[in-house]
Amino acid sequence: MFRNDPNGIVPAKLKAVSHHGIPTKHTRLADSEFTATRDEWEYLEWWTLVDNYGDIPGVRMGKYAILCLQTVLAKCQSGHTACLWQGDKLLIYGGENEHREYLSDVVIFDLKTAHWTQPDIRGHIPKGRARHAAAVYDDKLYVVGGLAGTETYTLDEICYLDLKTWAWSRSWSFVGRYDHSTWVWGGRIWVFGGMGPDMERTGELWWLDLKSSPAFKSAPVTGTRDSSAASSRVPPSPRSPYAQFNQPQQVITGSTGYTANSSSVQVRASSMTPKPVAPGDISSIKFISGPNVPSQALGTHYHVYSSGTMLDFVTSSDTIRPSECNLSSLELDSFCWRKLAEGSEIFDPGYRWHYCAMNEDGTKAWLLGCATELRDNGAGAFEAYLSDVLPIDLRRFGLLGNGFSPEPNGEGHPKMPASDTHATSNVSGLGADLAAMFDEMPESGSGTDFIVTGERDEPAHDDSMFATSTTNVTEQQQFIASNALTSSPIHVHKLILQARWPHFGRVYASQMAEFHTKKMHIPEPYSVVRAFLYYLYTDSIAKHPEYCASLGDVAGLLVMSNVYDMPKLRLLCIHRLSRELDVEHSAVVWERAGTAGEEWLKKRAATFCLTHWGRIVRTDGFKKLSRQSMTELCEAVDIEGRVIGGEELEVIGGLGGGKIGVGGSGRGLSTNKSNAPGIQLGEEVEDLDAEEDDGMELN
């Protein structure tokens, strides 16, 4: 076990694969020696061995590691599960011992004292299992699926351990899975991925509503046996095909009645008695196909949850080409798949990743693995199995973190910065009340005492659409317009601006011209300035009929967040722009992302523009770009890129933004290839040529 320590040691052959932002460089750490640049320093992870005490549990088999990177504990899934609880405790459940017997005990590791303890468990002890999934929610440890029995079979059970009373609930029938992922969001427990009873990889998403049944709210009825054995009159589950195996025999235990090498393990005989269906609404959805839907049968997948989104790291393996690796996301509120980044932006093709870990905030992930040549060395390959660490900052891809998810933290504290001026706060938002006083005349009794103006919303000229500079604003910069065509005044409260806008507070404290005139001019379009001020009142840039109705306004806010160094506003802008990118505004978003220095968003917008090129060049947003910007956007295409007509796109697939080579009719490949909208990147052209050379047909 390892813990972050700036003066610690590094395990042999450990490397940190990192770079500032999106990781692309490699830094080898071997035998406590390292070489790193100053920019890479903050991304290097220090390791140290930790002595542990108390009731240390016995051997747990299976591929599993407890990692503590930057004080964050994470579970590498397989075998038993480990869930972070109360911020400083690790709950270990299940797994296998050295005799390949499935365990059903619970042990706790205190991260502060490095002590192991075993609680006094009551209730209906569930079957021993491994390769299950678990999640902590509302002081309950939920356990879903897994493998069990002396003749191993797939469990379709769900149960929970009440962490206040340490009593197990009964088990219900839910969905049969192992090697899957589970999490709780929106009062529902979700299950995705893994293997089904027939050992098939599945892309189905299941969820169970925990709010619709009191069974998940009341304290469990205590007992000593699994409730499934209490009665044989329970009607069979509609998902009973998951249990199509013979009755397994009693698990072999030692003379004390417990399994070897564990002092208080509860192992139950495998019981195939049908269980009642889990209370609450059960739903599922299956993703058949789509341009951004990752195939679960190809590559090695790691599924984690963050910000109301399930992330799918599609990493390299023997069954997938490096060009098909990527980072995809599934929005749980809309069930919409999005590709956040190509594999080449994150993964080095010379490495294989075996585990994925996520911090509690959902803002950073780590992949652990080794170089491909080390894996194939034969003798000693296992030593290097986890020799490399790849840290990934998820905020670069527009993920806000769990602090911005609809559900609050259990302690009532936000996990992300509360504002652009305070990192944390216990105060809930007052946006609705403050919004009622925004831009109201002083005569109305609103108390407004300051005026802000912007540029009039007029059609932009060729080279003057974007006037804002990316350089940091200094206290000496003039904001009062002298000759500019200013907009109508926006009435605000200087006290709110001082509290919410750090730059305004500095300017006002210096008693510059704005202090005396009680007026300020911001050289941005009026709609953008108004949206910015409304954000200061409400802490939101959600779509509103009057504010932030257009993605063009949000793109302008992104530039302002860079100019005034407002990190939360920047995250909100990237989050919304990356998810609502459309044909009308993608060119504007591309240019503004470049102005703000947001390279990932700029590349994403450029890819969108090239994919829908025929439509993009006909939009007003594209026509308003400067000539230099138009040239730069055209040069974003691969040097071997070429325009493909719509008729050919329909034949080979890709019409409407779909992936080239998927969904085409496969006929008439030599027909008309020009004059219709579309774009073909060089890499995809090479892939298609290679397929034709191999005699492969497109279906």
N, C-alpha and C positions, 0 to 999 in steps of 0.2 A: 504494500500500500504506500502511496506517495502523497506528499503534501507540498504545496507551494512554499518555497523558502528561498529568499534572495541569496542566502549563504549556503544553500544546500548542495547536494551532489546530483549527478546525472547518471542514470543507468547506462551501462555499456551499449554503444551503438545507437543511442537515442539521437534523433535529429529533429529539429523543429523546422518544418517547411512553411515559411511565412514570408510575407512582404507587406509593406504598408498598404492597407486597404485589402484589395483582392490578392490573395497569396499567389506568388509566382516563383519566388526564389527559394533556394534550399540553404539551410544553415546546419552544418553537422555539429552535434555535440557528442563527444566521445571521451569517456573516462575523465569527466569533469573539465575537459578542455573545449573551448569554443572559439569561433571567429564570427563576429557579427558587426554590421554597421550600426551607427547610432539610430537610424530609422527603424531597424529591425529589433532593437533592444527591447522595446516594450512588448513585443510579441513572443519573446522567448519564455518558455515555461521552465521553472526550476523545480527539481524533484528532490525529495529527501525521504529516507526510510522513517517510518513512524512506529515506535514501540506501542503495543496495545496490551490491555490488561483486562481482568475480570473473567467472566464465564465465556472464554473463547470458544466459538463453535467448532465442530468437526470439519472434516474435509468436505468441500463442495466441488463436485465434478462439473464439467461443461466449460465452454468458452465464456469466461466472464472476467472482468477486471473492475476493481473499485478505483476510480481515479479522482484526484483532487487537484484540479488545475485552476489557479487563481481563486482558491478557496471555494470552488464549485464542485460538488459531488455529482457524479453522473453514473448511470448504469449502462454497461455494455451488454446488450440483451442476448441471453441464451443461458440455459441452466436455471439458476435461481434469479430472483428479482431483487433489486435494491431501490428503495424510494426515499427521497429526501423528505423529512418530516420536521416541522417546527423550525426549519432553517438550520438546525445543527445536529440532527439525528438521522441515522440511516436505518431503515426498516428492511431486514433481510427475510425473505420468505421462500420456502420450497427449495427445489434443486435435487441433486443426487449426491449420495455419499460414495465412498470408495468401493462399496459393494454393489453399486448401480441400483440402489434402492431409493425410491422416490420419497422425499421428505415433505413434511407438512408443519414444520416448526417455524416460530417467529423469533428472531434475535434482533437486538437493537445495539447499534454502535454510536456512542456519543462522540461527535467530532471534536468537541472542546477538551474532553478529558481522556479520549482514546480508550474508553472502557466499553466492554461488551456486557450486556445484561439480557436476561430472558424473562419476559413478563409471565405472570400466572394466567394462562389462557383458559377461558371457559367457553361454553356453547358447543355447537355442532361442528366438531373439527372436520374440515374438508379433506378430501383425498390428498395424499402426497402427490406432487407433480413437479414437472420441470418444463422449461421452454414455454412457460406461460407468460402473461403480461399482467402488470399491476399498476395502480395509480392511487394516489392519496387525494381525497376530496372531502371537505366538511368533516374532518376528524374521523374518517373511515378509510381503510385500506381495501380497495376493490381488487379482486383477483378474477381474471377471465381466462378460460381455456387452459391449454397445456397438454402434456402427455402424461399418462398414468398407467398403472397396472403392471403386473408381472409379464403379461402379454401386451406390450405397449399399444395403447389406443388413444384416440384424440378425444379430449374432454370438450363438452359444449356447455360447461357450467359457468355461472357467475355467482359470487358470494362476496361478503365483505366482513372485515374485522373492525368492530367499534373500538377506536383507540382511546375512548374515555373509560369504557368498562372492560376492555380486553375480552369481549365476548364475540364469538363468530355467529354470523347469521346462518340460516339454512342455505342450501344451494338450489339455484333455479336453472332451468334450461335456457340458453341464450343462443350462442353460435359456436360451432366447433372450429377451433383454430389453434395453431401453435406457431411459434416464431413470428408472432404478429406484434402489432403496436396498439396500445390503448391509452386514452387520455380522457379528461373530463372538460367539457366546455359547454356553456349555455345550459347548465343543469342536465346535460346528457352525457352518458359514457359512450365513447366512440371506439370502434375496432376497425383496423384496416390492415391489409397485407397478410403475410404469413402463408401457412400451408393449411389446406383443408384435410378432411379425413382420408381422401384418396391421394394425398401427397401432391396435390396440384397447387401451383401458385395462383393466388386469387387477387383480383383487383376490386373486389366488392367492399363497400363501405357500409358497416352496420352501426346503428346507434340505439340506445335504450334511454327513454325519458325517465330520469330519476325523480322529477318533480311531481309526476302524475300518480304516484303511489305512496301511501303512508308506510309501506314496508321498508322503504329506504330512509325513513325519518325516525321511526320509533326504535327503541332499544331492542336488540335481538333477544329472543327467548332462549335462556341458557339451558344447556343439556350436556351430554357427554358423547353423543353419537351423531353421525351425519343424519340429518333429518330425512334423507331419502330412504333410509332403512326403517324408518318408524312405521311406515304404512305401505302396503302393496296395492292400495285402492286408488292411487293417484293415476289419472288418465295419462296415456302416453303423450309425449311432446310431439307437435307436428314436425319438429326437426329431429325426430328419433333416428333417422338413417345415419346420423353421426355416430351412433353406438350400435354397431353391427358385429360385435365380437362376443366370444364365449366368456363365461364367468371366470375371471382370473383367480388364481389361488391366493391364499393368505401370504402377505409379505413376510419373508424370513427375518427374524429379529434375534437379538442376543438374549442371554439368560435373564436379563433384567426386564425384558419386554420392549426395550428400545433398540433402535438400530445402532450399529457400531460407530464409535467415535463421536457420539453426540449424546449429551447427558439427559436431554429432555425433548426428544423428537417424537412427534405424534404421527405415526404411519398407520393408515387405515387399510383394511382389506378392500380391494376394488369391488365396488358394487355397481351393477348395471341396472338397478331398479329405476324405471323412468321417473323423471322429476317434473314438477309443474313448470309451466312456462313462466319466465320472469315477469313479475308484475310491472305495469307501466307499458307505454306504447313502444313497440319495437318496429323499426323501419330499416330498410336497406336499399342501396342503389348500386347498380353495376355499370361501370364505364366501358362501353363497347369499343369506341374508337373516337378519334379526334386529332386535330393537328398538334395539340399539346399534351395529349394523354400518354403518359409513359407506359410502355409495356412492362408488366411485372415479371414476365418470363425471361426478359433479357437484362443482363447486367446484375450487379449486386446493389440492392436497394436498402436505404436506411430511412425510416419514417419517424419524424419528430414533430412536435406541436409547438407553434408559436403564434401569438397574436390572432387567434381565430382562424389560423391557417395550418394545414398539414403540409410539411415540407417533405419532398421525396428527393434524396440524394441518389442519383443514378450513377454509380461508379463502375469502373472498368472490371471486366472479368473475361473469361474465355468465350463467353457467349455474346459479346457485344463489341462493336467497333468503338475506338476512342471518340470518333465524331458523333456518336449517338449518346454519349454520356452528357448529363446536364443536371441542373438543379431546377426542379419543378415545384409548384405549389398548388394546393387545392383549397379554394375559399369555401369554408364550411357553411357560410350563409347563402351562397349562390351555387355551390357545387360546380364552380368554374375552374378548370385547370389553366395554369399559366406557366410558361417557361421563363424563369427568372434569369438564368445564365446558362451559356453553353459550357460543356465540360472543359473545353480548352481555356476558359477564363478562370477555372478553379483548380482542376485536377491536372497533375503531371502524368502523361501516359506511361511513364516508367515506374509507377507505383500502384500497389493494390491496397485498398483500405478495408479493414476488417471490423472496425467498431466505430460508432458515432456517439458523441456525448454532447449534451446541451446544458447551458447554464439555466438557472432558475428563472431569470428574466426573459429568456427566449430571444436574446440579442446576439449570442455568440455560440458557435458550434465548433467541435473538434472532431476530426477524423484521425484514427490511429491505424497504422499499418506498416508496410515495409516496401522497400524497392523490389521490383519484380525479379531482378537477378539474385537477390538474397533469398527470396522465397524458393528459387529453383536450385539452390546450391546443394541440396541433399543434407549431408551431415551439418548440424549446427543451424539449420534454417529456422527451427523453432525459436532460437535465441533472438533472432531478428524479426520475429513475427510482429511485434509492436515497437519497432525501432524508430518510427517516424510519427510526428504529430503535425497535423495541418489545421491551424486555427482559421476560422472563417467568421468575419464580422457580418452578421445578417442584416444590420441596418444599412449596409451598402446596397442592398437589394430592396429597399423600401419597407422592410419589416419594422414595425414600431416597437415590438416587445410586448410581453404579457401585461405590462402596466397600462396599455391602451386598449386591452381587450374589453368587451362589454362587462365581464365579471370583475368585481374588485378583489383585491388581495384579502385573504382571510383576516389580516390584522387591520384592514382599513387604510393601509398606507400605499400610495402609488409606488410601483416598482421602477418607473421611468421618471425622468425629470418632470417635476410638476409644472414648470414654466421655463421660459428662457432666462429667468433671473434667479430661480430657486431650484436646487436639485431635488429636494424633497419637501413635502408639505402634508399636513394632516387636514387641511381645509378643503372641503368639497367645492366644486365649481359654482360660481355665482353668475355665470354667463347670462342666464335667462333674465335675471333682474337688471343687470347692467345694460343689456341690449336694449331695454325699454327706454334708456336715457341717451342712447347713442344718436348723434346728429340731430339733436333737438334744439330749437332756438332758445336762447336764454330767457326770453320773455315767457316761455311756456312753463317756467319753474323747474327746468331740468338741471339747472346749476352749471351748465357748460360755460367755460371761461377761456377757451382757446380755439383758434381757427387754424385748420390745415387745408392747403390747396394742392392740387396736382395739375398735370397737363390735361388740356381738353382732349376728350376722346374724338379725335379726327383721323381720317385715313392717313396712314403713314406714307412717307415718300420713300424713294428707292433705297437710299443709304442712311436713313435717319430714323428707322423704326425703333431701335433700342438705344437709348441715350445713357442708360445707367452704367457706371464703371464698376469693374469688379474689385477695384482697389479699396482698401479699408477707408471708411469715412472718418475724417479727423474732426476734432472739435472746432477747427477754424473754417470748415467748409460752409459756404453760404447756402442757405436753403430758401431765402426770400427771393422770389423771381422779380426781376426788374423789367425786362422787355418781353418775357415769355407770355404766351396766351394761357392764362391760368384758368382753372376750372372754378366752378361755384364753390363757396366755402363749405367745409365740413366742420361742424361744431362738436368739440370734444371737451373732456375734463383733463386738465394738465396733471392733476394728481394721479389719475389712472395711467396716463402716459409715462409719468415718472416711475410708477411702480412696475409697469409691465414692459417698458422699452428702455433697456440700459443706455442706449445712445442718447435718447432724449434726456434721461436723468443727468448724464454728463454735460450735455449742452446747457441745460437749464442751471445746473450748479455753477457753471462758469459765467453765468449772466451775460451770455452772448446776445446778439441782436434779437433773437426770438424771445428772450426773457423780457425785453422791454416792449416789443411790439405785440406780443402774444399772438404771433402769427408764424407759420412755417410753411415753406413750399417744398414739395418732394417732386423731383423731376421724373415722375412716372405717370402713366395714364390715370385718369381720374378713377376709373373702375378698380384699378389695382390698388391705388392709395386707399380708397374706401374699404376695400376688402381687407387690407392690412390693418387699418384702424379697427374694423369690426372684429378681427381676430384678437386684437389687444383687449377688447371688451369681453369676448366670449370664449377665447381659447379654442376656437374651432374654425376650420375652413371647409366644413361640410357644405354640400351643395345647397344653396339658398336662392329663392327667386330674385333677391336683390344683390346678394353678396356671393362671390365665388361661383356664380352660375356657369361661367365659361372656364374651360381649361386654360385659355389664354390668360385669364386673371391669376389662376393658380401658378402658371409658369412665371408670371411677373412676381408673385410672392416668393417664389424660389430664389430669384435673383436678389430680392430685398433681404431674404434670410441670410444670404451670403454676404451682402454688403454690411449688414448690421450685426453679423455674428449671432444669429438666433438659432441654436441647434434644434430646438423642438419644432419650430416652424419649418425648418428644413426637412426634418423627418416626415412631418405631416404632408408637405408638398410632394416629396418623392413617393410616398405611399399612394397618394391619390392619383398623381400623374401616371405612375407605372401601371395602375389598374384600370384607368379610364381612358387610356390612350386611344384616340380615334383618328379617322382620316382627316377631318377638318383641321385639327389642331396639332397633329404630330410634327409638322415642319416647324411650327412655332416652338413646341416643346423641345425639339432637337436644338434649336438655336439658343434658347434660354438656358437649357441644361449646360451647353458649352460655355455660356457667359458666366454661369454660376460655378463652373468647375466640377460638375457632376458627371464624370466620365461614363459611369455605368448607365445612367438614365439617358445620356446622349447616345450611347451605342444602341440601347434598346429602341429609342425613337428612330434612329437611323435605319435599323433593321426593319422596323414597321414601315417606314417610308419606302424602302426598296422593295419590300414584299408587295405593297399596294401602290407601286409607282405610278401606274396609269391614272389612278384616282387622285393621288397626292398632287401631281403637277397641275391639276385643274382646280385646286382649292385656292381661296383667297389668301390663306395663311402662307402657302408656298409662293404665291405671286408677290407678296409683300416682303419676302426675304431680300436682303441686299444681294448684289451680284456676287460679292465675295462669298457669302453664305451659300448661295445656290451652287457655286462652283465646288465648295468644300463638301456639300452634301452629295453632289454627283460623284465626287472622288471617294466617297465612303464605300462604293461598290468594289468588290474584288477586281484585281487587274485583269483577270480572265473573264469577268462578268459580261453578260450579254442580255439584251432585251428579248423576251419570248412573247410571242403573240398569244392572245386569249384562246384561239382555237387549238394551238399546240399545248397550252397549259391544260386544256380540258382533256386532251388525249393522254398526256403523261402524268396528270395529277398536279395539284397545286392551284387550281382555279379558286379564287376567293380567299387566297391566303393560306391554303393548305400546304402540306409538305410535298415538295417535289418528288414524284415517283410513287405517291400514295393516292389511291382513289381514281386514277386515270383509266380510260377505257382500253389503252394498250393498242389502239389501231391508228394507222395513218401517221406514223411518226415522221414521215418525210414530207408532210403537207406544209402549207403556208406557215412560215416562221417569223413573220414580221408584221409591223403596223398595228398591232393590238397591244393593249396595256399588259404589263407584267415585267418581272425582272428575274433573272436566273443568276445565282452566284456561281463563281468559278468552281468552288469545292464541290457543289452539287452537280455541276456539269461533269466534272471528272468522275464522280461516283456513278453517274448514269452511263458514261462512256465505258467504264470498267465493267458494269453489269452487261452492257451489250456485247463487249468482247468475250465475256464468259458464256454467252449464249443464254442469259437469263431473260425470262419474259416478264413484262410488267402486267400485273393483274389489277 
